[in-house]
Amino acid sequence: MDDIDRNIINSLQTGFPICDAPYWQVAQSLGISESELLARLQALLANGTLTRFGPLYNAEQTGGAITLAAVKAPAARFDEIAEMINACPEVAHNYARDHAFNIWFVLATETQGQLDKALQAIADRTGLKVYNLPKLKEYFVNLQLEA
């Protein structure tokens, strides 16, 4: 990652303009062309430096429900269980951890009832206990990379 990539990441964490040409406006503020900005964002996504680029919504404030959950997947069934979890449309993303709880995943739904049903459906499909780990307090972390 070079200084321009770091500046792009730092800039986009603090907001994204709502206007007719937001990428052009961001590019101008960074001293690069819009096409370079878009190419760099695509490259950062393709190489895994960024896992997603988009807004973060406070699901609870919009009436929805969101939670972090985890399972203890046996090593022999890890891939199978991960696929079952990924198949649920309520699952926003998941990731492997080197921990007894080795698959962690985030679910988002329109209502708490839908969230409860999705957690139960994952437990039923996988045959595993699903540990629901809802957010108790919100923390905002702003990563800033040295350019």
N, C-alpha and C positions, 0 to 999 in steps of 0.2 A: 504494500500500500504506500502510495507516495503522498506528498503534502496536499495535492489537489484532492485526492480521495478523502484524506482526513478532514479537510475543510468542508467537503460536501457533507460528510457524515455529521460533523459538528453543526453545520448550518441547518440541516434538515431536522435535527433533534429539537430545535427551539421554535419550530413552526414552519408552516408551508403556506404561501400566499394564496388567498382566495381571489382570483382575478381571471381575466380572459386568457392570459399566457403565463401561468405560474412557473413553468420550467424555464421560460425565457427570463423571467424576473430573477429567479434564483441564480441562473447562469450569469446574468449581468452582475449580480452582487459578488459573485466569485471570480469574475474576470475571465470567464470561459464562454464558449458558444453553447447554445441550447443543445445542439447535436452532440457536443462533447459530453455535456452533463448527462444526457440520456444514455449515451454509450457507456459512460463510466458506471452509472447506476445499474445498467443491464449486466455489466461485467462483475460488479460487486455482488449482485444476486447470483449470477452463474457460478462464481467461484466460492460461494458460501460465506463470504465476508459479511454480507447482509442476508438474513434469512427471509425477510419480508420488508416491503416498503409500502406503507399505507398508514391510515389514521388509526389511532387507538381510541376506542370508545369506552366510556364508563357505562357498562351494561346495566348496572343497578340504577343509574340515574335516568335511563331511558325505559325503565320498567322491566328490564330483562334480568337474567340470572347467570352468574358465571362462577366457576370454581376450578380449583386445581385438585386433581385426583391422582392416585398412584395404585399400582398393583405389584405383587411379588410374583413375577412370571418365572416358572421353572426354565432353566437355560435351554432345555431340549424343546420347549414350546415357545421360546421368546418371539421368533419371527411370526409364527402363527397368531399369537396373541396380539402382537403389534398390528398385524393386518386386520384383526377383528376390531380393535379399537379404532384404527384409521377409517374403517368402513362406516363408522357412526357419523352422520352428518353434523351432530352437535359438537364433535371434537374439532377444536380449532387447530391444535397442534399437539404433538407429543415428542418425548425425547427419552433416550436411554440414559440410565444413571448407573454408576458403579456403586451400588448400594443394595441393601436387602429389598427395598422398594425400587425395582430396576426399570420400571416404565412409569413415567409421569406424564400427565396429559391435562390439557385445559379444555373444559366444556363451556359452551355458551348457548343459552336458550332464551326464548321470549319470556318464560315464566319459571318460577321455582318448581312448580309441578312437573313441567317438561324436563327440567334438570334432574329431578328425583327419578323420573321414569328412565331417562337416558343412563344414569348411573346404575340403576337396577338391570337394565337391558345389557349393559356391558358385563356386569357380574354374572348374569344368566348365560350369556354367550360364551364367556371365557371359563366359567366355573371357578372364578377366583373372587376373593373378597376385594371389593373396591374401597379404598380409603379416601373418603371425601375430606378435603383440606381447604375449606372455604377461607377467604380472606377475612381477617379480623381487623386489620388496619392497612390503610393505603400508604405506600411510600413512593416517592418520585425520585428516581435515580437518573441523573443526567450525565452520561458518559461524554467526556471531552477528550479528544485525542490531541497530543502535541503535534503541531505541524512543523 
